[in-house]
Amino acid sequence: MSKKVVPILFSCCIPVKGAKRSIVCDVQRSTFLFVPNLIYDILTKERGSSIEEINILYPEHSKDIYDYFSYLEENEYLFYTDSPKTFPQINIKEWDEPSLITNAIIDIDNKSKYNIEKALTQLGDLGCRNIQIRFFSERGISYFEGIFSVLKNIHIYSLELIIKYSNIDYNEFLKFKEKYKYIQSIIIHSTPSSVLDALTKQFDSMIFMDEIIESESHCGIVAPHYFTLNIKSFSEAQLWNTCLNRKISIDKSGNIKNCPSMKLAYGNINTDNLSESINEKFKKVWRLNKDQVSICKDCEFRYICTDCRAYVQNEADSFSKPLKCDYNPYTGIGFEF
């Protein structure tokens, strides 16, 4: 290889620097690779420089640089060219959606008395395309039929149902899933361990779990299996909070909130319209991005990690690190891959 050629990351491969190490995120293949901060600095500060120029600048690290560039090339994150200006970077600072609200969470327990059909209709009016409904208590098949009768008149992209286990015929849910293509996933929690394996084998298109979910307090866990890595979410994370941005929620009592776990309510679905509740105060948390959050701003995973502002280490500080995150970006310890 000529020393005059220039190493360039593919435009979909974007480096992110952390306190101890960096990652290169492939927003097209939804993967990432770890690299030292030195490699991040070279890939960003020396972008457009040839191998020869890089070796002059970092003579004592030439072998490490060669090894990591080879590693990135083998994994199709990096290539070499003699015309780097013909490969511009993606503008990740631009993000927008046509809808005022893009996603919603609706919580229901055995004491919930609000009109869910009204809530769903108003979400449709707001242009909300992604809805999660969580049931903390048992519901019969007829209740779900009522929900789907409303949703058939609303244009949505995805629906996630989180349902409490009960002695109902889960073949009915298979019929729902076949009929309503927007059903992204059906998760059945609180499944008795005695039937967990059998149901998992019988209904492999649904997720059965023995974890008991009794309330909204089960939210806020930060872990690698919750990472989201694509160009849309990565771009959104540059300026916005990837959990709360364009989100609206209705808690089990019908209160209208940014998130069911948050204390502040902006009305109640029984008496108020969702559109009237979305004021400037409601939208303020949308801009609490990870570059502002204590400790998170030094984390290499900050643009692919889902944030939580409901459960934080210091309740008096809205920029405090998520309470349910065990990762330490200064040591690189806390997550398993």
QUINORHU-V427480 format. One record per run of one state. SS is the DSSP state (A for helix, B for strand, O for the rest). FROM is the first residue (numbers start at 1). TO is the last residue. Records with the same first field share a line. If there is no record, write none. Layout:
SS=FROM-TO ; FROM-TO
//
This chain:
O=1-5 ; 10-12 ; 18-21 ; 27-30 ; 36-36 ; 46-49 ; 58-58 ; 75-77 ; 82-83 ; 87-102 ; 109-115 ; 126-129 ; 136-140 ; 152-157 ; 165-170 ; 180-182 ; 190-192 ; 203-206 ; 209-215 ; 219-223 ; 227-230 ; 240-246 ; 251-254 ; 258-267 ; 269-273 ; 278-279 ; 288-295 ; 299-311 ; 313-321 ; 323-327 ; 329-332 ; 334-337
B=6-9 ; 13-17 ; 22-26 ; 31-35 ; 50-50 ; 78-81 ; 103-108 ; 130-135 ; 158-164 ; 183-189 ; 207-208 ; 247-250 ; 255-257 ; 268-268 ; 312-312 ; 322-322 ; 328-328 ; 333-333
A=37-45 ; 51-57 ; 59-74 ; 84-86 ; 116-125 ; 141-151 ; 171-179 ; 193-202 ; 216-218 ; 224-226 ; 231-239 ; 274-277 ; 280-287 ; 296-298
//
